């Protein structure tokens, strides 16, 4: 490896020579840090010394790397045993730090599954989202909740299996409505034998695996057996079940080749990267999802493909086969790492034929369509921002807008919301809500002031960016209160706007209040600037009222026992269990209360005084 020459180092720049001199040739992950010790890039290396040293040898780099290297103030490394371990460490570091110069996919949601409680005598089908370590069988993942519910509905119509909770199932004395509408065979009251129900469950699991023919053959055999035994009513039911199965099968897109695999199409069009994932399980297409990664300039599609596979499958089980439209660097190492995580062999394929080639073409078509829709959406937002800048007489087009709203019911459970819009629309990760306390009930001005002070005190400290435009849901009074807070915090550079509902509170009649103008501005209903403000205001209102309802619901459902200091969840449960309910607890004396395990005499006295203070 060539050494770093003096001429390559700018005055005051990071000198990597001492670090490189002692760096190992073993595999590992490295982190580039800036002057504030923030991680700005994470990478993985088969040979740490060679890979990290390649950045500082004076050779030409792409524009992105050149900009990054100018900000590097330090490099940290973590040595691993294998290259696959280094890859997994890279995934965790990117997820934790979300470095600026990495390709980052914002997808931290867990995916839904269909769960079959095989440990129960009469297994239940249910929607499930969570750890894969749950007992029973899991089928999926599905791209969203909609396909899960649709599949559960199909299974219930085809096989008449129960979807009810175990507690509901255990306490039935007669069949429920699901039995009446022929969606369940009522195993709760013994109207079907355990053996027949187990066969239906087996058919449902075969159906979920895409083995429809095996299910059809079994149902047909049961139909013929029932006819031979002169059980014509049962035979008719099996006939109808077979017809429903064929009808469902005809509606599904089924691959001629079975198996579990994902098909990934990646495109770069109109300056937008889009990745579309199509999910096939048992040869059946379950659905698809589109992803738009955060990509810095001069990043090739191969690097985007590698980053997607690492970040998308690093935190979830990968199928046995992944088909992708773009060649992937280190595909074999990636596949080995994913195989270790999932416990089965994983293959990443780029060149395929037949049905799989058709699925790849379909994924690319969907990705191009999604990228086009995204570009049109961006163009609309850009047009709205430009129109808003013109209305507000701003020298530059605003890049960040924040809007505040206050929600309460008669002054109770007051919540303020702050929503953020950027050049791409809503920035939901920056949304904030504020539980308001210490103000007079119903005083919207005081509630707004408290929320603004809490929000912009953080902005003043540099913990959040300063918005270009601050929108307040309200008229002149709310605008003046916002101006007071901003002046008190000595924040500059923000354009503050109050938006009040017009006559009849009808959309399109809003009035905009500006600090420097005595009369409000009335924009035409077709104005792009007005449409943007309406979107911002409506989103702030939705976010505030959702938070308010949640806070009010929690307050209404709270137990008076929660207000007693020293009485934790376990002791509350024990009290209610021993006395049979809250009313009995309120009537109990101190001596009665001390008989409960964990309740001392002092705590019993506190409980008694809480309910008999008057």
C-alpha positions as CSV (number, residue, x, y, z in Angstrom):
1,X,0.0,0.0,0.0
2,X,1.3,3.4,-0.9
3,X,1.9,5.8,1.9
4,X,0.2,9.1,2.3
5,X,2.4,12.0,1.1
6,X,2.7,15.3,2.8
7,X,1.4,17.1,-0.3
8,X,-2.0,15.3,-0.2
9,X,-2.8,16.7,3.3
10,X,-4.3,20.2,3.5
11,X,-3.4,22.4,6.4
12,X,-5.4,21.3,9.5
13,X,-6.7,18.2,7.6
14,X,-7.0,14.7,9.2
15,X,-3.7,12.9,9.0
16,X,-4.5,9.1,8.6
17,X,-0.9,7.9,8.7
18,X,-0.7,7.0,12.4
19,X,-3.9,5.1,12.1
20,X,-3.1,3.3,8.9
21,X,0.3,2.3,10.2
22,X,-1.3,0.2,13.0
23,X,-4.3,-1.0,11.1
24,X,-4.9,-4.7,10.7
25,X,-5.4,-6.7,7.4
26,X,-8.4,-8.5,9.0
27,X,-12.0,-8.0,8.0
28,X,-14.2,-5.4,9.8
29,X,-16.3,-2.3,9.5
30,X,-15.1,1.3,9.5
31,X,-16.7,4.6,10.4
32,X,-15.8,8.0,9.0
33,X,-16.3,10.8,11.6
34,X,-16.5,14.6,11.2
35,X,-15.2,17.3,13.5
36,X,-18.2,16.9,15.8
37,X,-17.7,13.2,16.1
38,X,-20.8,12.4,14.0
39,X,-20.6,9.3,11.8
40,X,-20.9,10.5,8.2
41,X,-20.1,7.2,6.4
42,X,-20.0,3.5,7.3
43,X,-18.3,0.8,5.2
44,X,-17.2,-2.8,5.4
45,X,-13.9,-4.3,4.4
46,X,-12.4,-7.7,3.7
47,X,-9.1,-6.1,4.5
48,X,-9.4,-3.1,6.7
49,X,-5.9,-1.7,6.0
50,X,-6.2,-1.9,2.2
51,X,-9.8,-0.6,2.1
52,X,-9.4,2.3,4.5
53,X,-6.0,3.2,3.0
54,X,-7.5,3.4,-0.5
55,X,-9.3,6.6,0.5
56,X,-6.1,8.4,1.4
57,X,-3.6,7.4,-1.4
58,X,-4.1,10.5,-3.5
59,X,-5.9,8.6,-6.3
60,X,-8.9,10.2,-8.0
61,X,-12.3,9.7,-6.4
62,X,-15.9,10.4,-7.4
63,X,-17.4,13.7,-6.4
64,X,-19.3,12.2,-3.4
65,X,-16.2,10.7,-1.9
66,X,-14.2,13.9,-2.4
67,X,-16.8,15.9,-0.5
68,X,-16.9,13.3,2.2
69,X,-13.1,13.2,2.7
70,X,-12.9,16.9,3.2
71,X,-15.1,16.5,6.2
72,X,-13.4,13.4,7.7
73,X,-11.7,14.2,11.1
74,X,-11.2,10.7,12.3
75,X,-11.7,7.0,11.4
76,X,-12.9,4.3,13.7
77,X,-12.7,0.6,12.9
78,X,-14.2,-2.6,14.4
79,X,-12.5,-5.9,13.6
80,X,-14.6,-9.0,13.0
81,X,-13.9,-12.7,12.5
82,X,-15.4,-13.0,9.0
83,X,-16.5,-10.8,6.1
84,X,-20.1,-11.8,6.7
85,X,-19.9,-10.5,10.3
86,X,-18.4,-7.3,9.0
87,X,-21.4,-7.0,6.6
88,X,-23.9,-7.5,9.4
89,X,-22.0,-4.9,11.6
90,X,-22.2,-2.5,8.7
91,X,-26.0,-3.0,8.6
92,X,-26.4,-2.3,12.4
93,X,-24.1,0.8,12.2
94,X,-26.0,2.3,9.2
95,X,-29.4,1.7,11.0
96,X,-28.1,3.3,14.2
97,X,-26.3,6.3,12.8
98,X,-28.0,6.9,9.4
99,X,-24.8,8.4,7.9
100,X,-25.1,11.3,5.5
101,X,-22.9,9.8,2.8
102,X,-24.4,6.3,2.8
103,X,-27.4,5.2,0.8
104,X,-30.1,5.0,3.4
105,X,-33.5,3.3,3.2
106,X,-36.1,4.6,5.6
107,X,-38.0,1.4,6.4
108,X,-38.0,0.4,10.1
109,X,-41.5,-1.0,10.1
110,X,-42.1,-4.7,10.9
111,X,-44.0,-6.6,8.3
112,X,-47.3,-8.5,8.9
113,X,-47.7,-12.3,8.9
114,X,-50.5,-14.8,9.2
115,X,-50.1,-16.8,12.4
116,X,-51.5,-20.3,12.9
117,X,-51.6,-21.3,16.6
118,X,-50.6,-24.9,16.0
119,X,-50.1,-25.5,19.8
120,X,-53.9,-25.2,20.3
121,X,-56.3,-28.2,19.9
122,X,-58.4,-26.0,17.4
123,X,-55.8,-23.7,15.9
124,X,-56.7,-20.1,15.2
125,X,-55.7,-18.0,12.2
126,X,-54.7,-14.4,13.0
127,X,-53.0,-11.2,11.8
128,X,-49.6,-11.0,13.5
129,X,-46.8,-8.4,13.5
130,X,-43.8,-8.9,15.8
131,X,-41.0,-11.3,16.7
132,X,-40.5,-14.4,14.5
133,X,-39.8,-16.4,17.7
134,X,-43.6,-16.7,18.4
135,X,-44.8,-20.3,18.8
136,X,-46.9,-21.7,16.0
137,X,-46.5,-21.2,12.3
138,X,-46.0,-17.9,10.5
139,X,-46.7,-17.3,6.8
140,X,-45.5,-14.2,5.0
141,X,-44.2,-11.6,5.3
142,X,-46.9,-9.6,3.5
143,X,-46.2,-6.2,2.1
144,X,-49.0,-4.5,4.1
145,X,-52.0,-5.2,6.3
146,X,-54.5,-5.2,3.4
147,X,-53.3,-8.4,1.7
148,X,-53.2,-10.2,5.1
149,X,-56.8,-9.4,5.9
150,X,-57.8,-10.3,2.3
151,X,-56.1,-13.7,2.6
152,X,-57.6,-14.3,6.1
153,X,-61.0,-13.6,4.6
154,X,-60.4,-16.1,1.7
155,X,-59.2,-18.7,4.2
156,X,-62.3,-18.2,6.3
157,X,-64.6,-18.6,3.3
158,X,-62.7,-21.6,2.0
159,X,-62.1,-23.6,5.1
160,X,-64.4,-22.1,7.8
161,X,-61.6,-21.7,10.4
162,X,-61.9,-19.7,13.5
163,X,-60.4,-16.2,13.8
164,X,-61.7,-15.5,17.4
165,X,-59.5,-15.0,20.4
166,X,-58.8,-18.0,22.7
167,X,-60.6,-16.3,25.6
168,X,-63.7,-15.8,23.4
169,X,-63.4,-19.4,22.1
170,X,-63.2,-20.9,25.6
171,X,-66.3,-19.3,26.9
172,X,-68.8,-20.0,24.1
173,X,-71.9,-22.0,24.9
174,X,-73.5,-21.7,21.5
175,X,-72.3,-20.9,18.0
176,X,-71.6,-17.3,17.1
177,X,-72.6,-15.3,14.0
178,X,-69.7,-16.6,12.0
179,X,-71.2,-20.0,12.1
180,X,-74.6,-18.7,11.0
181,X,-73.1,-17.0,7.9
182,X,-71.0,-20.2,7.2
183,X,-67.6,-18.7,8.0
184,X,-66.8,-21.1,10.8
185,X,-67.6,-24.7,11.7
186,X,-68.1,-23.8,15.4
187,X,-65.4,-26.0,17.0
188,X,-66.0,-24.0,20.2
189,X,-69.2,-26.0,20.9
190,X,-68.1,-29.3,19.3
191,X,-69.9,-29.1,16.0
192,X,-66.8,-30.4,14.2
193,X,-64.4,-33.1,15.3
194,X,-60.8,-32.3,16.2
195,X,-59.7,-34.6,13.3
196,X,-61.8,-32.8,10.7
197,X,-60.8,-29.4,11.9
198,X,-57.1,-30.5,11.9
199,X,-57.6,-31.5,8.2
200,X,-59.0,-28.1,7.4
201,X,-56.1,-26.4,9.1
202,X,-53.7,-28.6,7.1
203,X,-55.5,-27.5,3.9
204,X,-55.3,-23.9,4.9
205,X,-51.5,-24.2,5.5
206,X,-51.0,-25.9,2.1
207,X,-53.0,-23.1,0.5
208,X,-50.7,-20.5,2.1
209,X,-47.7,-22.5,0.7
210,X,-49.2,-22.3,-2.8
211,X,-50.0,-26.0,-3.0
212,X,-53.5,-25.5,-4.3
213,X,-53.6,-28.7,-6.3
214,X,-52.9,-30.8,-3.3
215,X,-55.7,-29.1,-1.5
216,X,-58.1,-29.5,-4.4
217,X,-57.2,-33.2,-4.7
218,X,-57.9,-33.8,-1.0
219,X,-61.2,-31.9,-1.1
220,X,-62.2,-33.9,-4.3
221,X,-61.4,-37.2,-2.6
222,X,-63.5,-36.2,0.5
223,X,-66.3,-35.3,-1.8
224,X,-66.3,-38.7,-3.6
225,X,-66.0,-40.5,-0.3
226,X,-69.0,-38.6,1.1
227,X,-71.0,-39.5,-2.0
228,X,-70.1,-43.2,-1.8
229,X,-71.2,-43.2,1.8
230,X,-74.5,-41.5,0.7
231,X,-73.7,-38.4,2.8
232,X,-75.0,-36.2,0.0
233,X,-75.2,-33.0,2.1
234,X,-71.5,-33.3,3.0
235,X,-70.6,-34.1,-0.6
236,X,-72.4,-30.9,-1.7
237,X,-70.5,-28.8,0.9
238,X,-67.2,-30.3,-0.4
239,X,-68.3,-29.6,-4.0
240,X,-69.0,-25.9,-3.1
241,X,-65.7,-25.7,-1.3
242,X,-63.9,-27.0,-4.4
243,X,-65.7,-24.5,-6.6
244,X,-64.7,-21.6,-4.3
245,X,-61.1,-22.8,-4.3
246,X,-61.0,-22.8,-8.1
247,X,-62.6,-19.4,-8.2
248,X,-59.9,-18.0,-5.8
249,X,-57.2,-19.7,-7.8
250,X,-58.4,-18.1,-11.0
251,X,-58.2,-14.6,-9.4
252,X,-54.6,-15.1,-8.2
253,X,-51.5,-14.4,-10.2
254,X,-49.6,-17.8,-9.9
255,X,-46.2,-18.6,-11.1
256,X,-45.7,-21.9,-13.0
257,X,-42.7,-22.4,-10.7
258,X,-43.4,-22.6,-7.0
259,X,-41.3,-21.4,-4.1
260,X,-40.8,-18.4,-1.9
261,X,-38.9,-15.6,-3.6
262,X,-38.8,-11.8,-3.8
263,X,-38.4,-9.9,-7.1
264,X,-36.7,-6.5,-6.9
265,X,-36.7,-3.9,-9.7
266,X,-34.4,-0.9,-9.4
267,X,-34.6,2.2,-11.6
268,X,-33.1,5.7,-11.7
269,X,-35.3,8.1,-13.7
270,X,-35.9,11.8,-13.5
271,X,-33.2,12.1,-10.8
272,X,-35.1,9.6,-8.6
273,X,-34.0,6.2,-7.4
274,X,-36.9,3.8,-6.9
275,X,-36.8,0.2,-5.7
276,X,-39.9,-2.0,-6.1
277,X,-40.2,-5.3,-4.2
278,X,-42.7,-8.0,-5.3
279,X,-43.4,-10.8,-2.8
280,X,-44.0,-14.3,-4.0
281,X,-44.9,-17.1,-1.5
282,X,-45.7,-20.5,-2.8
283,X,-45.6,-19.1,-6.3
284,X,-48.4,-16.6,-5.4
285,X,-47.9,-12.9,-5.7
286,X,-48.8,-11.4,-2.3
287,X,-48.3,-7.8,-3.4
288,X,-45.5,-5.2,-3.8
289,X,-44.0,-2.1,-2.2
290,X,-42.0,0.9,-3.5
291,X,-39.0,2.4,-1.7
292,X,-37.2,5.7,-2.4
293,X,-33.8,5.7,-0.8
294,X,-31.9,8.7,0.4
295,X,-29.0,8.8,-2.1
296,X,-26.2,11.3,-2.3
297,X,-24.9,12.4,-5.7
298,X,-22.7,10.2,-7.9
299,X,-23.9,6.8,-6.5
300,X,-24.2,4.0,-9.0
301,X,-27.2,1.6,-9.2
302,X,-25.0,-1.3,-8.1
303,X,-24.2,0.5,-4.9
304,X,-27.9,1.3,-4.4
305,X,-28.8,-2.4,-5.0
306,X,-26.2,-3.6,-2.5
307,X,-27.3,-1.0,0.1
308,X,-30.9,-2.0,-0.3
309,X,-30.3,-5.8,0.1
310,X,-28.2,-5.2,3.2
311,X,-30.5,-2.7,4.9
312,X,-33.8,-4.4,3.9
313,X,-33.0,-8.0,4.6
314,X,-30.5,-7.3,7.4
315,X,-33.3,-6.9,9.9
316,X,-35.8,-9.6,8.6
317,X,-35.8,-13.1,7.3
318,X,-34.9,-13.3,3.6
319,X,-36.6,-15.8,1.3
320,X,-34.6,-18.6,-0.3
321,X,-34.3,-16.8,-3.5
322,X,-33.9,-13.1,-4.3
323,X,-34.2,-11.9,-7.9
324,X,-32.9,-8.4,-8.7
325,X,-32.7,-6.4,-11.9
326,X,-29.2,-5.0,-11.1
327,X,-25.9,-6.8,-10.6
328,X,-24.9,-6.6,-6.9
329,X,-21.3,-6.2,-5.6
330,X,-20.4,-8.9,-3.0
331,X,-23.6,-10.8,-3.8
332,X,-22.1,-14.1,-2.5
333,X,-21.1,-12.6,0.8
334,X,-24.5,-10.9,1.2
335,X,-26.2,-14.2,0.5
336,X,-24.0,-16.0,3.0
337,X,-24.8,-13.4,5.7
338,X,-28.5,-13.6,5.0
339,X,-28.4,-17.4,5.1
340,X,-26.8,-17.3,8.5
341,X,-29.5,-15.0,9.8
342,X,-32.4,-17.0,8.4
343,X,-31.2,-20.5,8.9
344,X,-31.6,-21.6,5.3
345,X,-29.6,-21.1,2.1
346,X,-30.3,-17.8,0.3
347,X,-29.5,-17.2,-3.4
348,X,-29.2,-13.8,-5.0
349,X,-29.8,-13.9,-8.8
350,X,-29.4,-11.3,-11.4
351,X,-29.7,-13.1,-14.7
352,X,-32.8,-15.3,-15.0
353,X,-35.1,-16.8,-17.6
354,X,-38.7,-17.9,-18.1
355,X,-41.3,-16.8,-15.6
356,X,-38.7,-15.2,-13.3
357,X,-37.6,-13.0,-16.2
358,X,-41.2,-11.9,-16.6
359,X,-41.5,-11.1,-12.9
360,X,-38.3,-9.0,-13.1
361,X,-39.7,-7.1,-16.1
362,X,-42.9,-6.5,-14.1
363,X,-41.0,-5.2,-11.1
364,X,-39.1,-2.8,-13.3
365,X,-42.3,-1.5,-14.9
366,X,-43.8,-0.9,-11.5
367,X,-40.6,0.9,-10.3
368,X,-40.6,3.2,-13.4
369,X,-44.3,4.0,-12.8
370,X,-43.7,4.7,-9.1
371,X,-40.7,6.9,-10.0
372,X,-42.8,8.8,-12.5
373,X,-45.5,9.4,-10.0
374,X,-43.0,10.5,-7.4
375,X,-41.4,13.0,-9.9
376,X,-44.9,14.5,-10.7
377,X,-45.6,14.8,-7.0
378,X,-42.2,16.6,-6.4
379,X,-43.0,18.9,-9.3
380,X,-46.3,19.8,-7.7
381,X,-44.7,20.5,-4.3
382,X,-42.0,22.6,-6.0
383,X,-44.6,24.6,-7.8
384,X,-46.5,25.2,-4.6
385,X,-43.3,26.3,-2.8
386,X,-42.5,28.7,-5.5
387,X,-46.0,30.1,-5.4
388,X,-45.8,30.5,-1.6
389,X,-42.4,32.3,-1.9
390,X,-44.1,34.8,-4.4
391,X,-47.1,35.4,-2.1
392,X,-44.8,36.0,0.9
393,X,-42.3,38.1,-1.0
394,X,-39.4,35.8,-0.1
395,X,-36.1,36.1,-1.8
396,X,-35.7,32.3,-1.9
397,X,-38.0,29.3,-2.3
398,X,-38.6,27.9,1.3
399,X,-37.2,24.5,1.9
400,X,-38.7,23.8,5.3
401,X,-42.2,24.7,6.7
402,X,-43.5,24.1,10.2
403,X,-47.1,24.4,11.3
404,X,-48.6,24.4,14.8
405,X,-52.2,23.6,15.9
406,X,-53.8,23.1,19.4
407,X,-56.5,20.6,20.2
408,X,-58.6,20.0,23.3
409,X,-62.1,19.3,24.5
410,X,-63.4,22.0,26.8
411,X,-59.8,22.7,27.8
412,X,-59.2,19.0,28.9
413,X,-56.1,17.0,27.7
414,X,-54.7,19.9,25.6
415,X,-52.2,18.8,23.0
416,X,-50.3,21.0,20.5
417,X,-48.8,19.6,17.3
418,X,-46.0,20.6,15.0
419,X,-45.8,19.1,11.5
420,X,-43.0,19.7,9.0
421,X,-43.1,19.9,5.2
422,X,-40.0,19.9,3.0
423,X,-39.2,19.9,-0.7
424,X,-40.6,16.3,-0.9
425,X,-43.8,17.0,1.1
426,X,-44.4,15.8,4.7
427,X,-41.3,15.0,6.8
428,X,-43.1,12.7,9.3
429,X,-39.9,11.8,11.2
430,X,-39.7,15.5,12.3
431,X,-43.3,15.7,13.5
432,X,-43.6,16.6,17.2
433,X,-46.5,16.7,19.7
434,X,-46.6,18.6,23.0
435,X,-48.7,17.6,26.0
436,X,-49.7,21.0,27.5
437,X,-49.8,21.5,31.2
438,X,-49.8,24.5,33.7
439,X,-52.1,26.7,31.6
440,X,-55.7,27.8,32.2
441,X,-58.1,25.3,30.6
442,X,-59.1,26.5,27.2
443,X,-56.5,29.2,26.9
444,X,-55.3,28.4,23.3
445,X,-52.9,31.4,23.3
446,X,-51.0,30.1,26.4
447,X,-51.0,26.6,25.0
448,X,-49.6,27.7,21.7
449,X,-46.9,29.8,23.4
450,X,-45.8,26.9,25.6
451,X,-45.5,24.6,22.5
452,X,-43.6,27.2,20.5
453,X,-41.2,27.9,23.4
454,X,-40.5,24.2,23.9
455,X,-40.0,23.6,20.2
456,X,-37.8,26.6,19.4
457,X,-35.7,26.4,22.5
458,X,-34.4,23.2,20.9
459,X,-33.9,25.0,17.6
460,X,-32.0,27.8,19.4
461,X,-29.7,25.2,20.9
462,X,-29.0,23.8,17.4
463,X,-30.9,20.5,18.1
464,X,-33.3,21.1,15.1
465,X,-33.1,23.1,11.9
466,X,-34.8,26.5,11.7
467,X,-37.8,26.6,9.4
468,X,-38.1,29.1,6.6
469,X,-41.8,29.5,7.2
470,X,-43.7,29.1,10.4
471,X,-47.5,28.7,9.9
472,X,-49.9,29.1,12.8
473,X,-53.4,27.8,12.7
474,X,-55.3,30.9,13.7
475,X,-55.8,34.6,13.1
476,X,-54.2,37.8,14.2
477,X,-54.2,36.8,17.9
478,X,-52.4,33.6,17.4
479,X,-50.0,35.3,15.0
480,X,-49.1,38.0,17.6
481,X,-48.5,35.3,20.3
482,X,-46.1,33.5,18.0
483,X,-44.3,36.8,17.3
484,X,-43.9,37.3,21.0
485,X,-42.3,33.9,21.5
486,X,-40.0,34.3,18.5
487,X,-38.8,37.7,19.6
488,X,-38.3,36.4,23.2
489,X,-36.1,33.6,21.9
490,X,-34.4,36.0,19.4
491,X,-34.9,33.8,16.4
492,X,-34.3,35.4,13.0
493,X,-34.9,34.4,9.5
494,X,-38.4,32.9,9.8
495,X,-41.4,34.1,7.9
496,X,-44.5,33.8,10.2
497,X,-47.9,33.3,8.8
498,X,-51.3,32.9,10.5
499,X,-54.0,31.0,8.6
500,X,-57.6,31.6,9.7
501,X,-60.7,29.8,8.3
502,X,-62.9,32.0,6.2
503,X,-66.6,32.6,6.2
504,X,-68.5,29.4,6.9
505,X,-65.2,27.6,7.6
506,X,-65.3,26.5,4.0
507,X,-62.0,25.5,2.2
508,X,-60.8,28.1,-0.2
509,X,-61.9,31.0,1.9
510,X,-58.9,31.0,4.2
511,X,-57.2,34.3,5.1
512,X,-53.5,34.7,5.6
513,X,-52.2,37.1,8.3
514,X,-48.7,38.5,8.0
515,X,-46.8,40.5,10.6
516,X,-46.1,43.5,8.4
517,X,-49.6,43.8,6.9
518,X,-52.7,45.1,8.6
519,X,-55.2,43.4,6.3
520,X,-55.3,39.6,5.7
521,X,-54.5,38.2,2.3
522,X,-57.2,36.3,0.5
523,X,-55.8,33.9,-2.1
524,X,-57.9,32.5,-5.0
525,X,-59.2,29.0,-4.4
526,X,-57.0,27.7,-7.3
527,X,-53.7,29.1,-5.9
528,X,-51.0,26.5,-5.5
529,X,-49.7,28.4,-2.4
530,X,-53.1,28.2,-0.8
531,X,-53.3,24.4,-1.5
532,X,-49.9,23.9,0.2
533,X,-51.0,25.9,3.3
534,X,-54.3,23.9,3.4
535,X,-52.4,20.7,3.3
536,X,-50.0,21.9,6.0
537,X,-52.9,23.2,8.3
538,X,-55.0,20.0,7.8
539,X,-52.1,17.8,8.6
540,X,-51.3,19.7,11.8
541,X,-55.0,19.5,12.8
542,X,-55.1,15.8,12.1
543,X,-51.9,15.1,14.1
544,X,-53.1,17.3,17.0
545,X,-56.5,15.8,17.3
546,X,-55.2,12.2,17.0
547,X,-52.8,12.9,19.9
548,X,-55.5,14.7,21.9
549,X,-57.9,11.7,21.5
550,X,-55.2,9.3,22.6
551,X,-54.4,11.4,25.7
552,X,-58.1,11.8,26.6
553,X,-58.7,8.1,26.1
554,X,-55.8,7.2,28.3
555,X,-56.9,9.6,31.0
556,X,-60.5,8.3,31.0
557,X,-59.4,4.7,31.2
558,X,-56.9,5.4,34.0
559,X,-57.6,3.8,37.4
560,X,-57.7,6.1,40.5
561,X,-55.2,3.6,42.0
562,X,-52.6,4.9,39.6
563,X,-52.6,8.3,41.4
564,X,-51.4,6.7,44.7
565,X,-47.7,7.0,45.2
566,X,-45.9,3.7,45.9
567,X,-48.7,1.6,44.4
568,X,-47.2,0.0,41.3
569,X,-48.8,-2.2,38.7
570,X,-48.3,-5.5,40.5
571,X,-49.7,-4.2,43.8
572,X,-52.7,-2.7,41.9
573,X,-53.4,-6.0,40.3
574,X,-53.2,-7.9,43.6
575,X,-55.5,-5.4,45.3
576,X,-58.1,-5.7,42.6
577,X,-57.8,-9.5,42.6
578,X,-58.1,-9.8,46.4
579,X,-61.1,-7.4,46.7
580,X,-62.8,-8.3,43.4
581,X,-62.9,-4.7,42.1
582,X,-62.2,-1.0,42.7
583,X,-65.4,-0.4,44.7
584,X,-64.5,-3.0,47.3
585,X,-61.0,-1.4,47.6
586,X,-62.5,2.0,48.2
587,X,-64.7,0.6,51.0
588,X,-61.9,-1.4,52.7
589,X,-60.3,-0.4,55.9
590,X,-56.6,0.0,56.7
591,X,-56.4,-3.4,58.4
592,X,-58.2,-5.1,55.4
593,X,-55.7,-3.5,53.0
594,X,-52.7,-4.7,54.9
595,X,-53.7,-8.3,54.5
596,X,-52.9,-8.0,50.8
597,X,-49.4,-9.2,49.9
598,X,-47.0,-6.3,49.4
599,X,-49.2,-3.7,51.1
600,X,-47.5,-2.2,54.2
601,X,-49.4,-0.4,56.9
602,X,-48.1,3.0,55.7
603,X,-49.2,2.3,52.1
604,X,-52.6,1.0,53.3
605,X,-53.1,4.2,55.2
606,X,-52.2,6.2,52.0
607,X,-54.7,4.2,50.0
608,X,-57.4,4.7,52.7
609,X,-56.8,8.4,52.9
610,X,-56.9,8.8,49.1
611,X,-60.5,7.5,49.0
612,X,-61.6,9.2,52.3
613,X,-59.9,12.6,52.1
614,X,-63.1,14.5,52.4
